[in-house]
Amino acid sequence: MTFPYPGLFAIDPTDTQNVAANSELTIFDPADPNRAPISLTDSEGLQVDNPMATNDKGFIGVFYAELDEVGWTAAGLVGVVQSFQGIKQQALTASEDASASALSATVARADAQDAAAAAQQAASLVEAPADEVVATLVQGDTLTQTAGDARWVTNEGVDNTVSVLFNAPDSAVQVAADNRYTKRGELTVNVADFGAKGDGTDETAKFQAALDHIGDLGGGELFVPLPTFGQPYRVGKFYFPRNLKFRSAPGVVYQRIGLSWGGVNTPQDGTSPLANTNDPYSGYGNITIEGGTWDGSVQTEAYTPGGYNCFYFIAARNITFRDVTVKDVVTNHCLDINGVEGLSVQRCQFRGFIDGTADQSRGYTEAIQIGPSDDDNISWGADINGAASRNITISDKCFFGASGTPGTQAYPAGVGNHGAINRSRGLLTGGINITDCDFDGCTFMGISVYTWENVTIRDNRFNRCQLGIRANNFTSAKAWDTTLRDWVTAPTRENPADLTICDNTFTNTVTTDISVLGTTRSGVDGAWGWISDVKITGNTRVRTDAGRTPNEFIRVMLSKRVIVEHNIGGQAIHGITIAASQDVIVSRNHIRDTAQYGVRADNSSSVDVFPASNVHVENNSIIDAGTHGIGVNATLGFEIISNKVINPCRLASATGILFSGSDAGLVSSNSVAADSLPFAITGVGGSGSTNTRVTLDNRIEGVTTRLAALTGTGTSYGNIQYT
């Protein structure tokens, strides 16, 4: 197998004035310390000289090699260059390795959870009450006799003998204790036993008493039955203990009463929940909320402009929401997640939102907000600040949309965040998986990926959202220093990596379906805000409304190592736009009926110095583009290969395949064809480009002008085939 190279510049990357012009250049195997010339061919398989001569700008043209990466040396300069196919193979291999690593991490996490569960069970047995049965079995053990009298025994009060007996599987002691006592954490408490009955009164205190009782026991289940009087339970704000399962019977409804509402996982007295001040996730965790409809009661209860959250979690591990419905929240979030390790949200519904602010300034609010711990207003904040939220799964047909309550709307955003801090404690928020969910009518966007890393968004459905998925990269230029225990100034740009957006369906999106936007140079370090290792594959854009949208189907900007592949869509201003990005593969997409370009790659008008480079456009199908089928502008190194452009220029005179202001390009094996000429069509054209070749195997049919006049040094046509 040979790998194509579109040419290269012999230039010193640290000094752009140092160019090996009109020099002898040798291509060699990077693994060869002697730098011996290797065999090279052209596109026809004919031998190419090696060494070869650079031109007056230090450039050599297209060549093929049997290596996916080669070294070069000329006039004392040495460099390494990789082919597009090599980049693609590395990207695919990296994606496969990442998937395997994710699977290994999942298995390891499951093993860790099993081990933790086993340890917890052992501890619960050790701490279980003891009676005279144990004293009889362990004759003469005064510690056990004392514990039996007290009916409770602590770890400190158990000697090795009793510990072994209690923890030996199926031992007589363990069986006897299990038969007689309920193990810690497995006790079920019925809230009705604390007086809750659904009689229309404020029952917050009754629920809190039941929760406090479970906290005193070290954990357990709170069961909420259907109310005795058939009315919803009216509750305000209450506080969850650790090791809690809050389970509602089917049909249970909780209605807000008062100005604050829902549940938080911190102590009511404001003290620290941390079991270990060196562990920012050791707060009140191991909490499951199962079942129930939580109703904000916006038509009957007053609310302030600041609104309320329904659930607020911070500094914890292992939080689960299952079969929960939250409706009609004012200004804030259904779930506000801050510095949580391990969140699972399954089969939940988030319906209805009101922006309570006077200036309507909360049009970006997320139903589920996910971010790091960042709170200087709590006394123990220094122990948790900067802890990222990690390992988040939202899945199994969760729904984000409207409730139908008069005066409410769908949530502006389904899942995401609208602010971020810099990498602290070694991590950004990440390890996020959003799968098999529905986003309906979100007025801002369905999912907002805000400086997250290791993210997979797969098999979701977006219907009539303002924007489908947007990945941004901004931070607040601060990071938490665990030594100083304070915020310190940090670069304003992070470089989050590993974003996969695949197999999602977007129906009647108002603007852009998928947008991945790195950020320009700015801030204390003047660095670029790359988003790297991006994979956008298998997504479908469906439009049943008339007309085209004024934005793209897919837009990628300021990103590195990007694959855009097997996507289907159209009826937008452009099908796919790649702006100011590097090492990009756009392959096997099907784009139809755009107002302008089918596929466009350029350096972006908003980024005046960023070098867009290494863009590979291959095997795409572009049908009924309004203007150009494929366009590449201001890009260093590009290939346009084996694409089909059918009936371009439906709305204005343009070119099937256009390149301009670019360098080191190859246009090969494409097809441009038209069955009618509503406007003048040029098959292939380029201007202001250098060192670019159009090969003999492009087919151009049924157009007004087959080839435009080319301008630019080193730009030439091969023998074009016509029919």
N, C-alpha and C positions, 0 to 999 in steps of 0.2 A: 504494500500500500504506500502511495506517495501522498505527501501533504502539500497543499498550495501555500505559497507565500506571496502576498501582493506587492512585494518589494520592501526596501528598508532604506532609512537614512543613516549614514555613518556619521554620527554626531555625538559629542560629549554631553551627556545629560546634565552635568554640573556646570558646563560652560557652553551655551548654545552658539557661541562664536567660533568654537573649535570644531570645524567640519573637515572630514577627510575628502576634500573635493579633488576630482581628477586623480584618484589614487587607486592602487591595486588593492582589492578587497577579497579576502579568503573566507569562504564558508566552511566551518569545521564542526565536528561532534563535540559538544560541551564536555563530554566525559574524556576526551582525548587531550592529555597534557601537552602533546606535541603540536596540536592544532593543525593536523594534516588536512588538506582539502578533501572533501567528500564528493560523491557523485551527485550531480544536479541535472534536471531535465526541464524542458519547457512544457506547455500544455498539450503538445502533440507527442510527448515522450521522447523528443530528440535531446541529445546531450547538450548541456550548456557549459561553457568554459568556467573553470574554477581554479585559480583566482579569476576575477572579472574586474572591470574598471568602473569606478563611480563617475557620475557626471559632474558638472561644475557646481552642483548643489550638494554633492556627497550622496547621491541617490543611485540605487540599482533597481532594475525592473523585476517583473514577475519571474519566479522560478519555483520548481517543485523539488522536494527532498523526501527521503525515506524516513526521516526523523520528524517528530511533531514539535521539536525544539532544536534550534541550531545556534551555534556561536558564530561571530564574525570578528575579523580583525582587519584594520586598515590604518595606515599612517600612525601607528602607535596606539590607536584606540581599539578597545575590545568591548563587545556587547553580546547579548543573548536576545533572540526573538522567537516567538512561538506562533505557530499557524493557527488560523481560525478553527480548523477542525480539531487541533490539539486542545485549544481552549475549551471547545465544546465537550470533548471527551473528559477533560479534567473536571468541568462543571458537573457533568452527569455522574462521574465517579464520586465527586464530593457530595452530590445529592444522595447517592446510594449509601455512602459512608455515614452521612448525617442521619438517614433513616434507620440504618442499623444501630447507630449510637443511641438514637431515641428509643428504639426497642429495648436495647440493653439497659438504658436508664429506667425505663418503665418496669422491667423485670426486677432490677435492683431495688427500685422504690417499693415494689410489692413485697420483696423479701424483707426489706427494712420494716415495712408496716406489720408483716407477720411476726417479726422478731419483737417489735414494740408491743404488739398485742399479747404475745406470750409473756413478755416481761411484766406487762400490766396485770395480766391474770395471776402471775406468780405473786406479785406484790399485793394484789387484792386478797389472795388466800392467806398470805402472811398476816395481813392486817385484819382479817375477819375475826369476829368474836369467837372466843373459846369458852368451853364449859367443862364440866367435870368429866365428860367422856375423854377429852384430851388428857386431863390430869391422871385418869385411870390408866390410859395407854402409856403415858410417860411417867412411871412411878418415881416418886421422890424428887420431881423437878419443881422446885419452889417457884420459879419464874412462871411456869405454866399455871400452877395452882393460883398464884396471885392474879394472873390475867383472867382466869376463869371467874374469880370472885368479882373482878372489875367488869366482866363481860366485854372487854375490848382490849386488844393487845397491839402495841406498836412494834415497828421493826426493831427499835432499840431494846425492846423487852422480850425478844425471842432468841433463844440460843440456837446453835447450829443443829442440834438434834431435832428440835421442833420444826425448824425451817426445812430440813430435809424431809421430815414426815409430811408436812403440809404440801410440799411441792413435788413429791413423788407421784407420778400419774397413777390414778386409780388406787392409791394406798388407802388403807382402812380409815386413817385420819381424814384424808381429803374427801372420801366418799361420805363419811359421817358428817363432816362440816357442810358439804354441799347439800345434803339432804335436810339439814336443820336450819341453815342460814341462807340469806340472799347475799351473793358476793357484791362487794362494792362496785358501783358503776352499772349494775344490772337491776337496780330497784326501779319499779314503776310507781310513780306517784300520779294520782288522779286529781286534777285541779278542782274537781267538784268537791273533794274532801276538804278543800280550803275555802269553800263557800261560793265559788264561781258558778253561776247558773244562767247567765244570759237574760237578765230581767230588765235591761235597759239602763242600769246604773253604771257608774264608773267602777270597774272591777280590776283596775291596775294593781292595787295593793294585794288582792287575793292571788293574782298570778305571781307577784313578786314573792309573796310568802312561800308559795310552792317551790319557786325557783331557789330561794334561799335555803329551804329545807334540803333540796337535792344537793346544793353546794356544800352544806354541812356534812352530808353523807359521802362527799368525795365524787359525786356524779350519779347519774341515773337517767331515767326516762320520765318526762312529764307528758302524760296523756291528757288530751283535751277532748272530751266527748261532745256530742251535739248538746246544745244548751237545754236546760230543763224547761225554760219558758219560751223556747223557740225563737228568741231574738238573737241578733249577733252579739258577741262579746264586745263590749265597749272598753277599750284600753288605751292608755297613753304610752309612756316610755317605761321600759323595764330592762333589767340587767341580767345577762346570762352568766351562769357559772361555767367552769370548765367541765368537760366530760358529760355533755348534755345531749340527749335526744329529745327534741320538742316535737311531739307527734300529734297531729290533729286528725280527728275522725273525718271521713268524707263529708263535705257539706258545711264544715265549720267556717264561719266568717268572723273576722275581727274588724271592728270599726274604730277609726281614730276618735279620740276624745281629747280635747285640749290642744295646745299649740305644739307639743312635741309628741313623738310617736315611735312605736316600733321597738326593736331590740338592739342593744349594744353589748359587746363582750368585755366590758371593763367594770371594775368595782364601783358601786354606787357612791362610795365615799371619796373617790378620786385617787386612791392609793394605787401603787403599781401592781399590775397583775403578774408580773414576770416571776417565774420560778427560778430563773437564773439571769442575773443582770448582764452576763456576757452573751446571752442568747436572745436576740431581738424577736424571735418567734415563740418564746416560751410563755406567752400570756395565756389567756383563757381560750384554749383550743379544744379540739376533738368535739366539735359541736355540729349536730345535724338538725336542720329545720325541715320537717316533712309534712306536706299537706297544708291546707288552709288557704283562704282568700283574705288578703290584707287590704282593706278598703280605706282610702284616705278621706272618705266622707266629705268631699269638697262642697257638696250642696247643702249640708246641714251643719258643718263645723267651721268656725272661723279659722283663718290662717294668716300668718304674717308674710310680708314680701320675701323674707329669708327662707320660708318654707321649712321643710323637714326631710330627713332621710327615713326610709322604712327600716333598713338594717345597716348598722355600722360595725365593721370588724377591723381590728388593728392588732398587730404583734401576735399572731397566732398561727398554729398549724392545723391542718385537716378540718376545713369548714365545708359542709355539704348542704346544698339546697336541693330538695327533691319534691316535685309535684306541688310547688308553691305558686300562687297567683298574687301579684302585687298590682294594685290599680290606683290611679288618680293620686299621684305624688306631686307636691307643689315645689317648684324651683330646684330641688335637689334630686337625689338618686334613690332608686329602689334598693340597690346594694352598693354600698360605698366600701371598697376593699383597699386597705392600706397596710402594706408590709405583711402580707399573708403568704405563707408557704403551704400550698396545697389547697386549692379551692375547686369543688366540683358542683356545677349547676346543671341539673337534669330535669327535663320535662316541665320547665317553669314558664310562666307567662308574665309579661311585664306590659301593662296596658294603661294608657292614659297619663297625661302630664299637663300641668299648668305652669306657665312662667309667671310667678307672682310679683316679679320686680316691676317697679313703676315705669322703668324705661325699656322693659322687655329685653333685657340684656343677657338672658340665659338661654338663648336659642341654640346652644351647643350642648346642653346637659345630656349626660349619658344615663340610661337606665341602670347599667352596671358600670361603675367607674373602678378602674384597676390602676393602682399606682403604688409608689413606695411610701414608707412612713416619713412624714414631713410635718411635724406638729410641734412648735415651740411653746404651745400654750398649755401643755400638760407637764406636771412636775417630773415625770420620769421619761420625758422625751429624749433626753441625751442618751438613754440606753437603747433606743430603737431607731432614731433618725437615720435616714439613708438606707434602711433595709428594704430591698426590692420585693415586690410581690412576684412569686415564682410558682410554676407548675399549676397552671389554671386550665381547667377544662369546662367548656360551656357547650352542651351537646343535647342530643336526643329530643329534637323538635321543640326547643325553647322558642318562644314567640315574643316579638317586640312590635307593638303597634298601638292602635287606639282602643279605648274602652267603650266608646259610645256615650259616655256621660256628657250631657250638655255642658259646653264651656271648656271641654278638655280637647286635647289633640294627641296624636301619637308622639312617643318620645322623640325629641330632636335627633338623638343618636342612640343606637342600641347598646353597643359595647365599646369602651375605649377610655380615653383620658384627654384632657385639654391642657395639661402641663406636665413637666418632667424636670427632675434634677439630674445632675451628672452621675456617672458611675460611682457609687459609694459602696463600701464593704465588698468591692470587687465585682459587683453585678449591676446590670440594668434590669428593670422589670422584663420578664420574659418567660419562656417555656409555656407559651399560651397556645391552646388548641381550641378553635371555635368550629364546630362541626354540626351539620344537619340541623340548622336553625332557620327561622323565618323572620325577616325584617320587612315590615309592611308600613309604608308611608312615612318613614323617618324623615323629618323636615330638615335635618342637617346632613347626616350620613348614617349608613347602617353600622359600619365598624370604623373606628378611628384608632389606627395603630400609631401611638405617639411615643417615639423613641423606645420601642420595645425590640427585643432580640429573640431569636428562636421562636418564630411564630408560624403557625399553620392555620389557614382559613380554608376550609374544604367543604364541598357539598352543601353549601347554604343557598337559600333562595331570597332574593331581594326584589320587592315589588313596589314600584312607584316611590322609591326613595329619592331624595334630592341628589344624593351622591351615594354610590355603593360602598366601596372600600377605599379609604385613603390612609397611606402610611406617610407620616411626617417625621422630621428629625429636628426638634428644637429642644433646648434645655434652658434652665434658668441661671446658668453660669455659676452654680454653687454645688459643692459636694460636702458630704459629712466626713470629718476627720475623727476617727475613733480614738486617736491618741490625744488630740487637743480637746476632744468632745465638743466640737463647735463646727459651724459651717465655714468653709474656706472658699476663696475664689477659684473657679475652675474654668477650663475652656468652654466656650459657648456651643461647641459642636462635639457630639459623640459620633461614633461610626457603628451603629447597630447593624448586625448581620443576620442572615438566615431567615428570609421571609418567603413563605410559600403560599400562593393564592391559586387554588386549583379547583376545577370542577364545580364552580359556582354558577348560578343562573341569575341574570339580571333582567327584569321585565319593566319596561317603560321608565327607566331611570331618567330623571330630569336633566342631569348634567353628565358628569363622567362616571363610568362604571368602576374602573380601577385606576387609582392614581398613586404612584410611588414617587415621593418628592424629597430628595435630599435638600441640603441648604447651602447657600453660597458662603464665600469666605467672609468672616466677620468676627468680632469679639476679641478677647484678650490674646488669642493665639493666631488669629487670621487664617484659621484652617477651614478646609471644606468639610461639610457635613454629609459625608457619603452614606448611602444605604447600600450594603453589599450583599452578594450572594442571593439574588432575587430570582424566584422561579414563578412565572405566571403562565399556567398551562390549563388547557381543557375548559376554559370558561366560555359561557354562552350569553350573548346579548340578544334579548327578544324585544321587539317593539311592535305593539299592535296599534298604538296611537299613530295618527297621521303625521307626516313630516319627519324632519331630522332634528336631532338635538344640537345645540351650538357648541358642544364639547366633544372630546374624544371618547371612544370606547375604552382604550387603554392609554395611559400617559405615564412615562417613566422619565424622571429627570434627576441629574446628579447622582447616578447610581453606578455601581461597578459589578461586573460579573453577573450579567442579567440574561435569563432565557425567557423568551416570550414565544410560546409554542402551542399549536393545536387549539387556538381560540377561534370562536365563530361569532361574527357580529357585523354591525353596520348601522346605517341610518343615523350617522353622527357627522360632525364636521370633518373629522379624520378618523380612520379606523384605529391605527396604532401610531403614537408619537413617541420617539426616543429623543430626548433632549440632553445635551451636555453630559453624555454618559460614556463609559468605556467598557470594552470587552462584552459586546452585546450580540446575542444571537436571536434573530426574529425568523421563525421557521414554521412552515406548515400551518399558517393561519389562513382562515377563509374570511375575507372582508368584502362586503357588498354595499353598494348604494350609499356612498359618502358624499358630502357637499364639496369636499376638496380632496385631499390625499387619501389613498388607501393606506400606505405605510410611509411615514416621514421620519427621517433622522437628521438632526441638525445640532448646532452648537447652542441654541436657545438665545433669543434676543435679550433675555434677562441676565445672561452670563457672558460678559464680553471677553474674558481671557481664558476660559476653561477649554481645554483641548478635547473635544469629542473625538473618540478614536476607536478603531477596531470594531466596526459595525458590520455584521454579516447578515444579509437578507437573502433567504434561500427557500425555494419551494413553497412560496405563498401564492394564494389565488386571490386576485383583486378584480372584482367585477363591478362595472358601472360606477367608477369613481367620478366625482363631479369635475375634477381637474386632473392632476397628475395621478398615475397609478402608484408609482414608487418614486420618492424623492430623497436624495442625500445632499446635504448642504454643510459646508464648513466642517468637514470631518477628515481626520488624518487616518487613512487606512480603512477601506471599505470594500465589500464584495456584494454584488447583486447577481445572484446565480439561480438559474432554473426556476424563475418565477413565471406565473401566467397572469398577464394583464389583459383583461377582456373588456372591450367597450369603455375605454377611459374618456375623459372630456365630455361628459354628458351635460355639463352646465356651462362650460366655457372652454375656449381654445387652450390647449396645454400639451403636455408631453407624457407619453406612456411611462417611460423611465427617464428620470432627470437627475443629473448630478451637477453641482455647481460649487465653486469655491473650495473644492476638496482636493485631496492628494492621495496618491498611492492606491488607486482603485482598480477593480476588475468588474466588468459587466459581461456576463457569459451565460450562454445556454438559456436565455429568457425567450418568452413569446409575448409579443404585443399584437393584438388583433382587434379589429372593429368590424361590425356588420352594418354600421350606419355611421353617417358623419353629420351629427347635429351641429358640431363646431369643428374647426380645423384641429387635426390630430397629428402631432409629430411622434414618430415611433420611439427613437432614442435621441437624447440631446444632452450636451454638457457645455458649461462655460466657466471660465476662470479656474479650471481645475488642472492639476499637473500630474504627470506620471500615471495616467489612467488608460486602461486598454479596454476596448470593446471588441470581443472576439468574433470569429467567423460563424459561430453556431447560434447566434440570436436569430429568431424568425420574426419578421414584421409583415403584417398582412392588413390590407384594407384601410390604410391610413392616408392622410393628405400628404404628409412629408415623412419619408422613412427615416432620414437622418438629418439632424440639425447641424449647422456648421459648428465645429468645435473650436474652442479657444483654450489656450493654456499649454505650457511647455510639456512635452512628452505625452500629450493626449492623442490617441490615434484610434482609428477603427480597424478592425480586422475585415475580412471579406464577409459582408452581410448577406444572408440568404433571403431572398424574396420569393413570394408566390403570387 
